[in-house]
Amino acid sequence: MDTGPTQADPAFSQAERDAVYRCIGQRRDVRGPFLPDPVPDAVLARILGAAHAAPSVGFMQPWDFIVVRDAAVKRRVLDAFTTANDEAAALFEGERQRLYRSLKLQGIVEAPVGICVTCDRARGGPVVLGRTHQPEMDLYSAVCAVQNLWLAARAESVGVGWVSILRPDDLRAALGIPPEIQPIAYLCVGYVAGFRDRPELETAGWRSRTPLAEVVWFDRWQGRTGEEPLLDHLAPPG
């Protein structure tokens, strides 16, 4: 007899809640140095499974994951990054450009694994529930998969670095991605010696963390009455 959908235990213990918030707070964009140790297939499968469990509009699951281990393929991706990075550096001037060029913004060859997350915008057919008025929701869904992957990797003590300084068509060429498929993220994945206490760009002086209380509003854009007690509890991140 069908008793209807089952429900998992909705409650988390305090230790489980603490672990979730710790994982979120200690997630870092890792550019290296990566250790040469391979990421075991079982660990990689768990990380990809977490990515595949991400929410998606209309349950369309628009993502695919290209796992890159071949050195020659990594070199093609690195060449694409180098071209784009030189273009990006030229957009900054003076001290800002010098600081930009001093930053390590990728670990494409050093990381044991690369993962490219893509979005198939035709998956689910021409009309997808929930995407009728915001067609970009499929792209946002794929980004949710990236975040799931990132957090699962951190829980496994595996570093992840998102390389965004790439022309999409160059990444398509390097990985054989069809023109109708949208690359979302190229991720450098591997074990690292440690995770920084604060984001690398913050410690390098590129930008500082914006206090949460400065970006929370009530009932309307930039709406506050001066009597919101919630603001007293918006502690800065650790």
N, C-alpha and C positions, 0 to 999 in steps of 0.2 A: 504493500500500500504506500502510495506516494504521500509523504507528510509535508511536502513543500521544501523550500530552501532551508538549508542548515546555516547556523550562524556560529562563527568562531567566537571564542571567549573574548568579549569586547574590552575587558579590563587588562591593563598592564600594571605590573608591580612597580614600586618606586625605583627599584634597581634597573628595570627595563626602560622606564622613562628616562632615567638619568643617562643610560647608555645611548639612547637615541639623541638626546640633546648634546651629549659629549661628542658623538660622531659628527653631528652637524657643525658644532663649534670648532672641531679640530680638522675638518676637511680643508685641504690646501690644494692650490694649483701648483703641482710639482714640476719643475723644469729640470731637475737633476740635483746632484749626481745620482744616476740610477745604478744599482748594483747589477752585476752580470748574472745573478741567480735567475733561472727561468721561473716563470709563473706557472705552477702546476696546472694541468688541464682541469682538475677538479675545482680548483680555486677560480680559474677563469670561467668555468661553466656556471659557478654560483653567481659570479659578478654579472655575467650576461643574462642569467635567469632573473636577477633583480631588475636589470634594465628592461627586460621583456615584460615584467610585471607592472610597468609604469601605466598610469592612466592615459587613455586616449579618447578623443572625441568620437562618438558613435562606435566605440570599441573597434576602430578601424586598424589599430596597430600598424601605423604606416612605416615603421622603422625596419631597416636591415642593418646587420653588423658585419663589417669586413674586418677579419682578424689578419693583421699583417705581421709576418715573421721573417719574410725573405729580405735579405740585406739589400739586394738590388732594387726591390720595390721601395724600401725605406729611403734609399739614395734618391730615387725619383721624387719622392715627396719632399725630401730635404732640398733638392734643387728648386722645386716650386716655392718652398718657403724662402729660400735665399733671395730669389728674384723679388718676391713680394715684400720681404723685409727691407731690402734696399730702397724700394719705392716708399715704404712707410716711414723710414728714417728721414727721408728728404722732406717730409711734411712738417717736421719739427725744426726749430732753429736754436742756435747758440747752445747754452747749457742744457736745455731740455733735450736737444739732439744728442749731446754727449752722454747724458744720463741714459737715454734710450738705447744707444749703441752699447752701453756697458751692461745692460740687462741680458740675462740668459732667458730667451723666450721660447725655447724648444729643446726637446731631447729625443728627436726623431730617430736618430741612428743609435744612440746610447740605450734607449729603452728596449727591453727584450721583446715587447709586444706593442704594436700599434692597433688601435681600433677606430675604424671610420664608421660613424653612425649616419645613416642616410634616411631620407623620407621619400616614399613613393606616394605622390600626391593623387594618383589615380586609384589607389587601393580603396576598396569599399564602394566603387562605382561613382557615377556622376553626381548623385545626391547622397550626402552622408548626414545622418542625424546629428544635430548640434553644430554643423558646419555651414548651414544654409545662409547665415547672415554674417559669419566671420570665417571666410574661407582659409584664413591663415592658421586656424586652430590645429590643422594637421602638423604644421611646423612646430607649434608650441608643444604638441603631444610628443614629438620626437625629442624635443629639448628635455621634457620630463624624463624620458628614458636615459638621457645623458646624466641627469642629476641622480637618478636611482643608481646608475652604474657607479658614479663617483662616490656616493655614500657607502655602497656595498664594498667598494674597493678599500675605502678608508677603514671600514670595520675589519677587513682582512689584512690590514697593515700594508696595502699595496698603494703606491703613489700613482696619481693620474695628473697629466698636464694637458690642457686643451690648447691646441695650436690653431689659432684663428687667423693668422696672417698668411693666408693662402687664397689664391684666386680659385673659385669653385671649378672653373673649366680646367685649370691645371691639375687639380686634385682628381677630377674625372679622368683626365688623360693618364695620370699616374696609376690609378687603380682600376681602369677599365669600366668606369661607371657610365651607364647609358645617359644620354642628354636629358631624358625626361625625369631622371632621378635626381633629387636635390641633396647634395652633401650638407650635413648639418654640423658635424664635428669630427676633427681628427684628434685622437687622444693618444698620448704617450703613456704606456702602462708598464709598471714594473716595481720591484722592491727598491726602497731607498734606505739610506743610512739613518734617516730620521725625518720628522715633520717639524716645520718651523712653528714657533709659538704664535707668530702673527703672519699674515700674508706677505709674500716677498716684496710686492710692490709697495706695501706700507712701510716695511723696514728700509727699503731703498729710498724712500722719500718721494715716490712718484705721486701717491695720493694717500690720504688718511681715511680712517673709518668714519662715516657719518653717524652721529648718534641717532639711535632709533627714534627718540622723541622728536627729532626734527623732521621726520618723514611720515608721521602718523597724524591723520586728520579725522574729524568727526562730522558726519552727515553731509559734508560737501567738501569740494577741493579747497584746501587750506582753511578749513573751518575749525575754529576753537572758540570757546567762550571764556577760557581761563579757569573753568571749574571742573576739568576732566581729571578725576583722581587716578585714572589709569596711567597717566603720564608719570605719576610718582613711582610706578612700578617698572617703568621701561628702563631697566639698568643697561648700561653699555655692555657689549659682548666681552667675554673674558679673553 
